[in-house]
Amino acid sequence: MKRATGKIFSALAVLAFGIAPARADKAVNFRCDHGKEFTAIFEDSGTLLIMIDGGALRLEELRAASGIWFSSHYGEFRGKNGSSLLR
């Protein structure tokens, strides 16, 4: 598993998604402003699988004040109003 610690990506969704993902696996492709690409798979178990640079990172869903938030010891993903952050 690749560590995403220290890498910050400001990403815009290629495919728009709602505030909270549906409870069925749904893959969304992202492209950052500087060209980096990754795929986020919203799993029906409430976890998020990030596929980036040939590696995978699984994040657990946390309660966000608004938008979405997934986190682990290796990184986090947040999203709101069509923009997102992976770090």
C-alpha positions as CSV (number, residue, x, y, z in Angstrom):
1,M,0.0,0.0,0.0
2,K,1.4,3.4,-0.9
3,R,1.4,6.1,1.7
4,A,-0.3,9.3,0.7
5,T,0.9,11.2,3.7
6,G,2.3,14.6,2.8
7,K,0.8,14.7,-0.7
8,I,-2.0,17.1,-1.1
9,F,-4.2,17.0,-4.2
10,S,-6.9,19.5,-4.9
11,A,-9.1,17.6,-7.2
12,L,-12.2,18.4,-9.3
13,A,-14.5,15.5,-9.9
14,V,-14.7,14.3,-13.5
15,L,-18.1,12.8,-12.6
16,A,-20.3,14.7,-10.1
17,F,-21.4,13.0,-7.0
18,G,-23.9,13.8,-4.2
19,I,-23.1,15.0,-0.7
20,A,-23.2,11.5,0.6
21,P,-22.4,8.5,-1.6
22,A,-25.1,5.9,-2.3
23,R,-24.7,2.6,-0.4
24,A,-23.6,0.7,-3.5
25,D,-20.1,0.5,-5.0
26,K,-19.6,3.5,-7.2
27,A,-16.4,4.4,-8.9
28,V,-15.6,8.1,-9.6
29,N,-12.6,9.3,-11.6
30,F,-10.8,12.4,-10.5
31,R,-8.2,14.7,-12.2
32,C,-6.3,17.2,-10.1
33,D,-5.6,20.8,-11.4
34,H,-2.0,19.7,-12.1
35,G,-3.0,16.6,-14.0
36,K,-2.7,13.8,-11.4
37,E,-5.5,11.2,-11.7
38,F,-7.0,8.8,-9.3
39,T,-10.1,6.7,-8.9
40,A,-12.2,6.7,-5.8
41,I,-14.5,3.6,-5.2
42,F,-17.3,4.3,-2.7
43,E,-17.9,0.8,-1.3
44,D,-21.3,-0.3,0.0
45,S,-19.6,-1.0,3.4
46,G,-19.1,2.7,4.0
47,T,-15.4,2.7,3.1
48,L,-13.6,4.5,0.2
49,L,-10.9,2.7,-1.8
50,I,-8.5,5.2,-3.5
51,M,-6.6,3.8,-6.5
52,I,-3.6,6.0,-7.3
53,D,-0.1,5.5,-8.8
54,G,-0.5,1.7,-8.9
55,G,-1.4,1.5,-5.2
56,A,-4.5,1.4,-3.1
57,L,-5.6,3.2,0.0
58,R,-8.7,2.2,2.0
59,L,-10.3,5.0,4.1
60,E,-13.1,4.7,6.6
61,E,-16.1,7.1,6.5
62,L,-16.3,9.7,9.3
63,R,-19.1,12.1,10.2
64,A,-18.5,15.4,8.5
65,A,-20.3,18.7,9.4
66,S,-21.1,18.9,5.7
67,G,-19.9,17.1,2.6
68,I,-18.1,13.8,2.9
69,W,-15.0,12.8,4.9
70,F,-13.0,9.5,4.8
71,S,-9.8,9.0,6.7
72,S,-7.1,6.5,7.9
73,H,-3.6,6.8,9.4
74,Y,-2.3,7.1,5.8
75,G,-4.4,9.9,4.5
76,E,-7.8,11.5,4.1
77,F,-10.3,12.4,1.4
78,R,-12.9,15.2,1.8
79,G,-15.5,16.5,-0.7
80,K,-18.1,19.2,-0.8
81,N,-19.9,21.1,-3.6
82,G,-18.2,19.4,-6.5
83,S,-14.6,19.9,-5.2
84,S,-12.5,17.5,-3.2
85,L,-9.2,17.1,-1.4
86,L,-7.0,14.0,-1.1
87,R,-4.0,14.3,1.2
